[in-house]
């Protein structure tokens, strides 16, 4: 199965781990694993944003020990924290409900400078009132970990989490020099180093086996060693949404670090990550004791992951995934015309999206990477965005309108909340 997916999507290195009550099975495929390297015992690929789950877990360990408080204002810990962001707490940061911009402004260098610059940029919304994915927020979490422990983030995550889980520490720009696939046969360049300030959000690398071991901390039937590492109260808190703030289009809800898919006993935990031409996905189903981890050395890994989940669902496990898009535009012709007036610049910190209309009237969104999406309206506010180069792929977004003017003033897309600038 994995070999077919690697061939179909032209991926040179893809690996998957499935953990269940009977143990963990691992499969690897692609040209990178052909021949001698096919039985490589240690293949390290970037975790990208899945790193945030490890950072969140260390923060919750410190909460359990009384070294951090979920509801203590960040400004009480960080003396340079701006008044404009005075209401932000650790709970807001871990759930992406802080109102902070997605990425730290400028080139702040150190984690301390990045945290200061992020707070000084102000808030997109009052903390706890909405969801907007924030890498910079996890830079701040990393800084809180450093102030609470007197250690660097790297040392804290190694000593408190990676070591006890028997995971060899690997950091992009550190043990993984410049970001490489690492095997017993050598290294292959794959990704640039992560800036020091952004490490708590995206710097870890490792094996799918490592992700499977980490996911085991959050299972209902976890063992005593897991409970000693992260207590039941912390696990329960991470698996529940702390605010009524929908991560529209990304998941059904968001806990402390984890994206949440579904509800009740059928709920899955997870996170999807992509960075510098790689893909990393993890899912945990606490009730059944299932952990699924997937990595690829290509951005096409996201499509391969989607195919894998579809195949698995056909065999039984209904792996949690982001909400599906609507089947068709809200009007028979010119579905994009059902959208409100939305042309112009949409801003989140220094990230800028642009929406324009073609001569034929089609609404087109261009993101900060230059990718163009054709938009189709579903009612007054919700839209589907289809990449111009991959029209069979669909992402959901929505506009939020001012109640007095009726004008669209906010846009929620790709996890970010964007303010209308023009």
PAVO-422758 format. One record per residue (C-alpha): residue number from 1; chain; x, y, z. Coordinates in Angstrom, 3 decimals, decimal comma. Layout:
REM residues N
PT | NUM | A | X | Y | Z
...
This chain:
REM residues 422
PT | 1 | A | 0,000 | 0,000 | 0,000
PT | 2 | A | 2,675 | 2,505 | 1,027
PT | 3 | A | 4,842 | 1,670 | -1,982
PT | 4 | A | 1,932 | 2,335 | -4,324
PT | 5 | A | 1,281 | 5,701 | -2,674
PT | 6 | A | 4,969 | 6,653 | -2,916
PT | 7 | A | 4,975 | 5,773 | -6,627
PT | 8 | A | 1,667 | 7,525 | -7,339
PT | 9 | A | 2,742 | 10,769 | -5,684
PT | 10 | A | 6,429 | 10,536 | -6,691
PT | 11 | A | 7,700 | 10,566 | -3,120
PT | 12 | A | 11,236 | 9,320 | -2,536
PT | 13 | A | 10,875 | 8,671 | 1,201
PT | 14 | A | 7,651 | 7,885 | 3,041
PT | 15 | A | 7,158 | 6,065 | 6,326
PT | 16 | A | 4,188 | 5,128 | 8,468
PT | 17 | A | 3,722 | 3,651 | 11,943
PT | 18 | A | 0,507 | 2,125 | 13,266
PT | 19 | A | 0,343 | 1,452 | 16,997
PT | 20 | A | -2,426 | -0,628 | 18,520
PT | 21 | A | -3,025 | -2,854 | 21,544
PT | 22 | A | -0,917 | -5,565 | 19,906
PT | 23 | A | 2,159 | -3,398 | 19,300
PT | 24 | A | 3,556 | -1,065 | 16,640
PT | 25 | A | 4,042 | -1,899 | 12,960
PT | 26 | A | 6,206 | 0,269 | 10,684
PT | 27 | A | 6,375 | 0,479 | 6,892
PT | 28 | A | 8,727 | 2,475 | 4,677
PT | 29 | A | 8,696 | 2,959 | 0,923
PT | 30 | A | 10,158 | 5,074 | -1,851
PT | 31 | A | 13,391 | 5,263 | -3,835
PT | 32 | A | 15,289 | 6,474 | -0,781
PT | 33 | A | 14,691 | 3,111 | 0,897
PT | 34 | A | 15,480 | 0,956 | -2,134
PT | 35 | A | 18,257 | -1,586 | -1,828
PT | 36 | A | 20,566 | -1,370 | 1,136
PT | 37 | A | 18,665 | 1,437 | 2,863
PT | 38 | A | 15,341 | -0,420 | 2,822
PT | 39 | A | 15,878 | -1,808 | 6,322
PT | 40 | A | 17,245 | 1,412 | 7,822
PT | 41 | A | 16,691 | 1,355 | 11,573
PT | 42 | A | 16,808 | 5,111 | 12,051
PT | 43 | A | 15,252 | 7,469 | 9,526
PT | 44 | A | 14,828 | 11,019 | 10,780
PT | 45 | A | 12,478 | 13,474 | 9,099
PT | 46 | A | 11,209 | 16,878 | 10,277
PT | 47 | A | 8,209 | 16,922 | 12,597
PT | 48 | A | 7,589 | 20,541 | 11,510
PT | 49 | A | 4,576 | 21,911 | 13,417
PT | 50 | A | 3,994 | 18,588 | 15,193
PT | 51 | A | 6,837 | 19,924 | 17,376
PT | 52 | A | 4,147 | 22,066 | 19,028
PT | 53 | A | 2,616 | 18,952 | 20,610
PT | 54 | A | 5,901 | 18,179 | 22,376
PT | 55 | A | 6,243 | 21,785 | 23,544
PT | 56 | A | 2,650 | 21,762 | 24,820
PT | 57 | A | 3,278 | 18,521 | 26,708
PT | 58 | A | 6,362 | 19,907 | 28,467
PT | 59 | A | 4,358 | 23,005 | 29,405
PT | 60 | A | 1,647 | 20,774 | 30,907
PT | 61 | A | 4,253 | 18,820 | 32,876
PT | 62 | A | 5,350 | 22,130 | 34,385
PT | 63 | A | 1,730 | 23,050 | 35,116
PT | 64 | A | 1,315 | 19,747 | 36,971
PT | 65 | A | 4,451 | 20,490 | 39,002
PT | 66 | A | 3,239 | 23,984 | 39,841
PT | 67 | A | 6,009 | 25,721 | 37,892
PT | 68 | A | 3,578 | 27,223 | 35,385
PT | 69 | A | -0,098 | 28,164 | 35,635
PT | 70 | A | -2,504 | 27,854 | 32,704
PT | 71 | A | -4,359 | 31,028 | 33,685
PT | 72 | A | -1,514 | 33,253 | 34,873
PT | 73 | A | -1,057 | 36,288 | 32,572
PT | 74 | A | 2,075 | 35,940 | 30,472
PT | 75 | A | 3,089 | 39,471 | 31,459
PT | 76 | A | 3,567 | 38,219 | 35,052
PT | 77 | A | 6,392 | 35,982 | 33,770
PT | 78 | A | 7,869 | 38,073 | 30,963
PT | 79 | A | 8,757 | 41,591 | 32,083
PT | 80 | A | 8,985 | 42,977 | 28,536
PT | 81 | A | 5,508 | 41,753 | 27,576
PT | 82 | A | 3,503 | 44,566 | 25,963
PT | 83 | A | 0,378 | 45,992 | 27,592
PT | 84 | A | -1,437 | 45,515 | 24,275
PT | 85 | A | -1,408 | 41,754 | 24,913
PT | 86 | A | -1,858 | 41,875 | 28,695
PT | 87 | A | -4,749 | 39,386 | 28,838
PT | 88 | A | -2,916 | 36,487 | 27,205
PT | 89 | A | -2,350 | 33,325 | 29,291
PT | 90 | A | -0,693 | 29,959 | 28,701
PT | 91 | A | -4,135 | 28,401 | 28,129
PT | 92 | A | -4,743 | 30,888 | 25,308
PT | 93 | A | -1,348 | 30,179 | 23,764
PT | 94 | A | -1,673 | 26,380 | 23,772
PT | 95 | A | -5,128 | 26,493 | 22,150
PT | 96 | A | -4,259 | 29,141 | 19,509
PT | 97 | A | -6,862 | 31,448 | 21,043
PT | 98 | A | -4,438 | 34,168 | 22,200
PT | 99 | A | -5,156 | 36,655 | 19,421
PT | 100 | A | -1,426 | 36,888 | 18,628
PT | 101 | A | -0,266 | 37,090 | 15,026
PT | 102 | A | 0,865 | 33,906 | 13,312
PT | 103 | A | 4,563 | 34,739 | 13,003
PT | 104 | A | 6,853 | 37,009 | 15,000
PT | 105 | A | 7,414 | 40,342 | 13,228
PT | 106 | A | 10,796 | 41,050 | 11,654
PT | 107 | A | 13,966 | 39,142 | 12,511
PT | 108 | A | 13,935 | 39,189 | 16,337
PT | 109 | A | 16,741 | 36,633 | 16,807
PT | 110 | A | 16,404 | 35,296 | 20,353
PT | 111 | A | 13,259 | 33,768 | 21,825
PT | 112 | A | 13,040 | 36,647 | 24,303
PT | 113 | A | 13,135 | 39,240 | 21,518
PT | 114 | A | 10,635 | 37,237 | 19,447
PT | 115 | A | 8,188 | 37,083 | 22,360
PT | 116 | A | 8,524 | 40,828 | 22,936
PT | 117 | A | 7,998 | 41,635 | 19,255
PT | 118 | A | 4,976 | 39,331 | 19,026
PT | 119 | A | 3,247 | 40,980 | 21,979
PT | 120 | A | 4,088 | 44,460 | 20,678
PT | 121 | A | 2,308 | 43,646 | 17,403
PT | 122 | A | -0,950 | 43,661 | 19,350
PT | 123 | A | -3,925 | 41,296 | 19,218
PT | 124 | A | -6,204 | 40,280 | 16,375
PT | 125 | A | -9,068 | 39,705 | 18,840
PT | 126 | A | -9,661 | 39,511 | 22,616
PT | 127 | A | -7,984 | 36,370 | 24,048
PT | 128 | A | -10,293 | 33,351 | 24,130
PT | 129 | A | -12,874 | 34,816 | 21,748
PT | 130 | A | -11,659 | 33,274 | 18,487
PT | 131 | A | -9,130 | 30,866 | 16,963
PT | 132 | A | -6,104 | 31,849 | 14,905
PT | 133 | A | -3,155 | 29,492 | 14,446
PT | 134 | A | -0,009 | 31,086 | 15,845
PT | 135 | A | 3,552 | 29,867 | 15,461
PT | 136 | A | 4,666 | 32,910 | 17,410
PT | 137 | A | 2,418 | 31,876 | 20,284
PT | 138 | A | 4,481 | 28,709 | 20,680
PT | 139 | A | 7,667 | 30,748 | 20,636
PT | 140 | A | 6,187 | 32,398 | 23,722
PT | 141 | A | 5,347 | 28,997 | 25,261
PT | 142 | A | 8,969 | 27,987 | 24,723
PT | 143 | A | 10,108 | 31,148 | 26,441
PT | 144 | A | 7,804 | 30,441 | 29,407
PT | 145 | A | 9,323 | 26,956 | 29,671
PT | 146 | A | 12,801 | 28,490 | 29,728
PT | 147 | A | 11,928 | 30,995 | 32,440
PT | 148 | A | 10,281 | 28,304 | 34,577
PT | 149 | A | 13,122 | 25,782 | 34,294
PT | 150 | A | 16,252 | 27,872 | 33,827
PT | 151 | A | 17,034 | 25,629 | 30,828
PT | 152 | A | 16,968 | 26,169 | 27,110
PT | 153 | A | 13,857 | 24,838 | 25,371
PT | 154 | A | 16,001 | 22,146 | 23,736
PT | 155 | A | 17,340 | 20,919 | 27,055
PT | 156 | A | 13,927 | 20,978 | 28,719
PT | 157 | A | 12,175 | 19,000 | 25,970
PT | 158 | A | 15,063 | 16,519 | 25,957
PT | 159 | A | 15,241 | 16,015 | 29,726
PT | 160 | A | 11,524 | 16,101 | 30,522
PT | 161 | A | 10,045 | 14,294 | 27,519
PT | 162 | A | 12,307 | 12,879 | 24,813
PT | 163 | A | 14,680 | 11,123 | 27,206
PT | 164 | A | 11,960 | 9,387 | 29,248
PT | 165 | A | 10,299 | 8,244 | 26,004
PT | 166 | A | 13,647 | 6,892 | 24,749
PT | 167 | A | 13,584 | 9,280 | 21,783
PT | 168 | A | 17,013 | 10,405 | 20,568
PT | 169 | A | 16,907 | 14,224 | 20,406
PT | 170 | A | 17,166 | 15,658 | 16,890
PT | 171 | A | 16,663 | 19,311 | 16,059
PT | 172 | A | 16,629 | 21,022 | 12,685
PT | 173 | A | 19,899 | 22,896 | 12,598
PT | 174 | A | 21,273 | 20,756 | 15,443
PT | 175 | A | 21,621 | 16,968 | 15,324
PT | 176 | A | 19,886 | 17,220 | 11,955
PT | 177 | A | 22,383 | 19,606 | 10,420
PT | 178 | A | 20,520 | 22,112 | 8,315
PT | 179 | A | 17,566 | 19,738 | 8,225
PT | 180 | A | 18,424 | 16,342 | 6,746
PT | 181 | A | 17,048 | 12,881 | 6,395
PT | 182 | A | 19,400 | 10,930 | 8,639
PT | 183 | A | 19,977 | 7,199 | 8,266
PT | 184 | A | 22,711 | 4,820 | 9,303
PT | 185 | A | 23,986 | 5,144 | 5,709
PT | 186 | A | 24,451 | 8,902 | 5,718
PT | 187 | A | 22,454 | 12,106 | 5,298
PT | 188 | A | 20,370 | 13,639 | 2,560
PT | 189 | A | 19,593 | 17,403 | 2,628
PT | 190 | A | 15,906 | 18,094 | 2,972
PT | 191 | A | 15,045 | 21,269 | 4,860
PT | 192 | A | 16,639 | 24,505 | 6,096
PT | 193 | A | 17,440 | 25,041 | 9,752
PT | 194 | A | 14,687 | 26,509 | 11,936
PT | 195 | A | 15,533 | 29,901 | 13,503
PT | 196 | A | 16,373 | 29,563 | 17,182
PT | 197 | A | 13,406 | 31,673 | 18,290
PT | 198 | A | 10,961 | 29,457 | 16,352
PT | 199 | A | 12,314 | 26,133 | 17,632
PT | 200 | A | 9,438 | 25,403 | 20,079
PT | 201 | A | 7,033 | 25,617 | 17,123
PT | 202 | A | 8,841 | 23,564 | 14,483
PT | 203 | A | 12,394 | 22,392 | 15,204
PT | 204 | A | 12,054 | 18,726 | 16,185
PT | 205 | A | 12,816 | 15,842 | 13,847
PT | 206 | A | 12,568 | 12,106 | 14,370
PT | 207 | A | 11,139 | 8,767 | 13,302
PT | 208 | A | 7,566 | 7,631 | 12,930
PT | 209 | A | 8,292 | 5,232 | 15,793
PT | 210 | A | 9,011 | 8,287 | 17,959
PT | 211 | A | 5,655 | 9,820 | 17,059
PT | 212 | A | 3,912 | 6,532 | 17,878
PT | 213 | A | 5,633 | 6,407 | 21,281
PT | 214 | A | 4,679 | 10,009 | 22,010
PT | 215 | A | 1,059 | 9,408 | 21,001
PT | 216 | A | 0,879 | 6,599 | 23,543
PT | 217 | A | 0,929 | 9,188 | 26,341
PT | 218 | A | -2,632 | 10,185 | 25,419
PT | 219 | A | -4,338 | 6,785 | 25,199
PT | 220 | A | -7,052 | 5,742 | 27,620
PT | 221 | A | -5,249 | 2,493 | 28,397
PT | 222 | A | -1,809 | 3,987 | 28,956
PT | 223 | A | 0,585 | 2,371 | 31,399
PT | 224 | A | 1,964 | 3,550 | 34,714
PT | 225 | A | 5,145 | 4,950 | 33,180
PT | 226 | A | 3,062 | 7,183 | 30,913
PT | 227 | A | 0,983 | 8,358 | 33,876
PT | 228 | A | 4,138 | 9,191 | 35,795
PT | 229 | A | 5,347 | 11,276 | 32,871
PT | 230 | A | 2,061 | 13,113 | 32,279
PT | 231 | A | -0,764 | 12,796 | 34,799
PT | 232 | A | -4,410 | 12,082 | 33,968
PT | 233 | A | -5,559 | 15,627 | 34,693
PT | 234 | A | -3,063 | 17,092 | 32,218
PT | 235 | A | -4,029 | 14,555 | 29,533
PT | 236 | A | -7,727 | 15,311 | 30,038
PT | 237 | A | -7,099 | 19,057 | 29,737
PT | 238 | A | -5,117 | 18,639 | 26,511
PT | 239 | A | -7,887 | 16,521 | 24,983
PT | 240 | A | -10,677 | 19,079 | 25,545
PT | 241 | A | -11,368 | 22,484 | 23,918
PT | 242 | A | -10,948 | 25,214 | 26,571
PT | 243 | A | -12,872 | 27,849 | 24,594
PT | 244 | A | -15,859 | 27,958 | 22,274
PT | 245 | A | -13,706 | 29,099 | 19,364
PT | 246 | A | -13,939 | 27,055 | 16,174
PT | 247 | A | -10,754 | 26,296 | 14,194
PT | 248 | A | -12,838 | 26,660 | 11,059
PT | 249 | A | -11,824 | 24,290 | 8,261
PT | 250 | A | -8,904 | 22,773 | 10,226
PT | 251 | A | -10,641 | 20,539 | 12,763
PT | 252 | A | -13,851 | 20,217 | 14,754
PT | 253 | A | -12,274 | 21,795 | 17,834
PT | 254 | A | -8,862 | 22,472 | 19,401
PT | 255 | A | -7,506 | 21,412 | 22,759
PT | 256 | A | -4,242 | 22,388 | 24,463
PT | 257 | A | -1,898 | 21,623 | 21,577
PT | 258 | A | -4,019 | 18,959 | 19,883
PT | 259 | A | -6,460 | 19,411 | 17,019
PT | 260 | A | -9,665 | 17,497 | 17,784
PT | 261 | A | -11,696 | 15,536 | 15,229
PT | 262 | A | -15,174 | 14,281 | 16,109
PT | 263 | A | -16,571 | 14,145 | 19,635
PT | 264 | A | -17,186 | 11,749 | 22,518
PT | 265 | A | -15,621 | 8,252 | 22,469
PT | 266 | A | -15,051 | 8,540 | 18,725
PT | 267 | A | -12,870 | 11,657 | 19,025
PT | 268 | A | -9,426 | 11,624 | 17,435
PT | 269 | A | -6,492 | 13,842 | 18,423
PT | 270 | A | -4,069 | 14,938 | 15,750
PT | 271 | A | -2,022 | 17,499 | 13,915
PT | 272 | A | -1,051 | 17,992 | 10,281
PT | 273 | A | 2,241 | 19,659 | 9,434
PT | 274 | A | 4,133 | 20,707 | 6,340
PT | 275 | A | 7,406 | 22,553 | 6,106
PT | 276 | A | 10,232 | 23,069 | 3,631
PT | 277 | A | 8,984 | 20,384 | 1,285
PT | 278 | A | 8,075 | 17,724 | 3,860
PT | 279 | A | 4,895 | 16,364 | 5,427
PT | 280 | A | 4,191 | 15,001 | 8,907
PT | 281 | A | 0,836 | 13,775 | 10,228
PT | 282 | A | -0,160 | 12,155 | 13,515
PT | 283 | A | -3,479 | 10,829 | 14,818
PT | 284 | A | -4,388 | 9,352 | 18,202
PT | 285 | A | -7,623 | 7,556 | 19,078
PT | 286 | A | -7,566 | 7,311 | 22,882
PT | 287 | A | -10,555 | 4,956 | 23,218
PT | 288 | A | -9,219 | 2,208 | 20,937
PT | 289 | A | -5,539 | 2,633 | 21,789
PT | 290 | A | -4,628 | 3,540 | 18,213
PT | 291 | A | -1,816 | 5,855 | 17,081
PT | 292 | A | -1,111 | 6,538 | 13,401
PT | 293 | A | 1,983 | 8,477 | 12,312
PT | 294 | A | 3,057 | 9,392 | 8,785
PT | 295 | A | 6,056 | 11,232 | 7,332
PT | 296 | A | 7,216 | 12,041 | 3,798
PT | 297 | A | 10,139 | 13,958 | 2,314
PT | 298 | A | 7,873 | 15,746 | -0,162
PT | 299 | A | 5,057 | 18,270 | 0,030
PT | 300 | A | 3,103 | 15,685 | -1,979
PT | 301 | A | 3,044 | 13,696 | 1,247
PT | 302 | A | -0,126 | 15,568 | 2,268
PT | 303 | A | -1,985 | 14,110 | -0,724
PT | 304 | A | -0,529 | 10,657 | -0,030
PT | 305 | A | -1,666 | 10,951 | 3,595
PT | 306 | A | -5,192 | 11,746 | 2,420
PT | 307 | A | -5,173 | 8,667 | 0,178
PT | 308 | A | -3,857 | 6,524 | 3,030
PT | 309 | A | -6,617 | 7,659 | 5,376
PT | 310 | A | -9,216 | 6,921 | 2,708
PT | 311 | A | -7,832 | 3,389 | 2,292
PT | 312 | A | -7,768 | 2,824 | 6,057
PT | 313 | A | -11,339 | 4,022 | 6,422
PT | 314 | A | -12,353 | 1,442 | 3,829
PT | 315 | A | -10,843 | -1,258 | 6,044
PT | 316 | A | -12,274 | -0,075 | 9,343
PT | 317 | A | -10,616 | 2,782 | 11,267
PT | 318 | A | -12,422 | 6,068 | 10,555
PT | 319 | A | -9,312 | 8,202 | 11,070
PT | 320 | A | -10,174 | 11,753 | 12,095
PT | 321 | A | -9,715 | 14,357 | 9,383
PT | 322 | A | -10,546 | 18,050 | 8,853
PT | 323 | A | -14,179 | 18,812 | 7,979
PT | 324 | A | -14,942 | 18,155 | 4,313
PT | 325 | A | -15,867 | 21,009 | 1,996
PT | 326 | A | -19,349 | 21,553 | 0,658
PT | 327 | A | -20,261 | 19,520 | -2,401
PT | 328 | A | -21,191 | 22,403 | -4,670
PT | 329 | A | -21,405 | 26,210 | -4,767
PT | 330 | A | -24,549 | 27,784 | -3,412
PT | 331 | A | -25,729 | 28,955 | -6,831
PT | 332 | A | -25,915 | 27,049 | -10,078
PT | 333 | A | -23,785 | 29,566 | -11,942
PT | 334 | A | -21,168 | 31,975 | -10,668
PT | 335 | A | -20,947 | 30,403 | -7,232
PT | 336 | A | -18,146 | 32,786 | -6,297
PT | 337 | A | -20,550 | 35,684 | -6,771
PT | 338 | A | -22,410 | 34,510 | -3,672
PT | 339 | A | -19,453 | 35,772 | -1,653
PT | 340 | A | -19,618 | 39,191 | -0,003
PT | 341 | A | -17,456 | 42,008 | -1,339
PT | 342 | A | -14,081 | 40,593 | -0,364
PT | 343 | A | -11,480 | 42,023 | -2,727
PT | 344 | A | -8,413 | 43,661 | -1,251
PT | 345 | A | -5,631 | 42,901 | 1,246
PT | 346 | A | -6,124 | 40,635 | 4,267
PT | 347 | A | -3,453 | 40,846 | 6,964
PT | 348 | A | -2,218 | 38,833 | 9,956
PT | 349 | A | 0,903 | 40,559 | 11,262
PT | 350 | A | 3,344 | 40,622 | 8,350
PT | 351 | A | 1,434 | 37,906 | 6,476
PT | 352 | A | -0,657 | 39,292 | 3,639
PT | 353 | A | -3,274 | 37,542 | 1,469
PT | 354 | A | -4,829 | 39,247 | -1,532
PT | 355 | A | -8,224 | 38,669 | -3,124
PT | 356 | A | -9,062 | 39,941 | -6,589
PT | 357 | A | -11,530 | 39,134 | -9,345
PT | 358 | A | -10,717 | 38,030 | -12,870
PT | 359 | A | -12,323 | 39,556 | -15,949
PT | 360 | A | -14,919 | 36,783 | -15,831
PT | 361 | A | -15,767 | 37,636 | -12,217
PT | 362 | A | -14,056 | 34,684 | -10,511
PT | 363 | A | -12,745 | 35,510 | -7,030
PT | 364 | A | -9,063 | 34,548 | -6,661
PT | 365 | A | -7,127 | 34,432 | -3,375
PT | 366 | A | -3,318 | 34,618 | -3,436
PT | 367 | A | -1,572 | 33,547 | -0,225
PT | 368 | A | 1,822 | 34,630 | 1,095
PT | 369 | A | 3,544 | 31,804 | -0,811
PT | 370 | A | 2,091 | 32,966 | -4,118
PT | 371 | A | -0,366 | 30,065 | -4,369
PT | 372 | A | -3,610 | 31,029 | -6,080
PT | 373 | A | -7,005 | 29,645 | -5,039
PT | 374 | A | -10,292 | 29,981 | -6,893
PT | 375 | A | -13,083 | 30,777 | -4,449
PT | 376 | A | -16,671 | 29,503 | -4,531
PT | 377 | A | -19,353 | 30,748 | -2,159
PT | 378 | A | -21,517 | 28,507 | 0,002
PT | 379 | A | -24,139 | 30,860 | 1,349
PT | 380 | A | -23,254 | 34,335 | 2,549
PT | 381 | A | -20,023 | 33,735 | 4,451
PT | 382 | A | -18,530 | 30,267 | 3,846
PT | 383 | A | -16,350 | 29,567 | 0,830
PT | 384 | A | -14,351 | 26,779 | -0,766
PT | 385 | A | -10,851 | 27,517 | -2,031
PT | 386 | A | -9,412 | 25,306 | -4,760
PT | 387 | A | -5,730 | 25,692 | -5,717
PT | 388 | A | -5,467 | 26,731 | -9,350
PT | 389 | A | -2,906 | 23,967 | -9,952
PT | 390 | A | -4,883 | 21,318 | -8,005
PT | 391 | A | -8,583 | 22,047 | -8,578
PT | 392 | A | -9,590 | 18,665 | -7,135
PT | 393 | A | -8,344 | 19,786 | -3,695
PT | 394 | A | -10,712 | 21,851 | -1,561
PT | 395 | A | -10,143 | 23,984 | 1,548
PT | 396 | A | -12,815 | 25,713 | 3,590
PT | 397 | A | -12,805 | 29,303 | 4,766
PT | 398 | A | -15,262 | 31,928 | 5,896
PT | 399 | A | -15,756 | 35,672 | 6,136
PT | 400 | A | -16,986 | 37,403 | 9,282
PT | 401 | A | -18,992 | 40,544 | 8,711
PT | 402 | A | -19,413 | 43,682 | 10,763
PT | 403 | A | -22,952 | 43,587 | 12,249
PT | 404 | A | -23,544 | 47,293 | 11,584
PT | 405 | A | -22,142 | 47,752 | 8,077
PT | 406 | A | -22,552 | 44,177 | 6,843
PT | 407 | A | -19,075 | 44,445 | 5,317
PT | 408 | A | -16,675 | 41,500 | 5,526
PT | 409 | A | -13,958 | 42,614 | 7,958
PT | 410 | A | -12,352 | 39,296 | 9,002
PT | 411 | A | -11,439 | 36,157 | 7,065
PT | 412 | A | -10,676 | 32,754 | 8,574
PT | 413 | A | -8,622 | 30,611 | 6,190
PT | 414 | A | -5,834 | 28,042 | 6,596
PT | 415 | A | -6,246 | 28,364 | 10,347
PT | 416 | A | -5,401 | 32,061 | 10,395
PT | 417 | A | -7,716 | 34,920 | 11,158
PT | 418 | A | -6,962 | 37,768 | 8,763
PT | 419 | A | -8,042 | 41,395 | 9,189
PT | 420 | A | -9,162 | 43,346 | 6,169
PT | 421 | A | -6,605 | 46,067 | 5,480
PT | 422 | A | -8,012 | 47,477 | 2,243
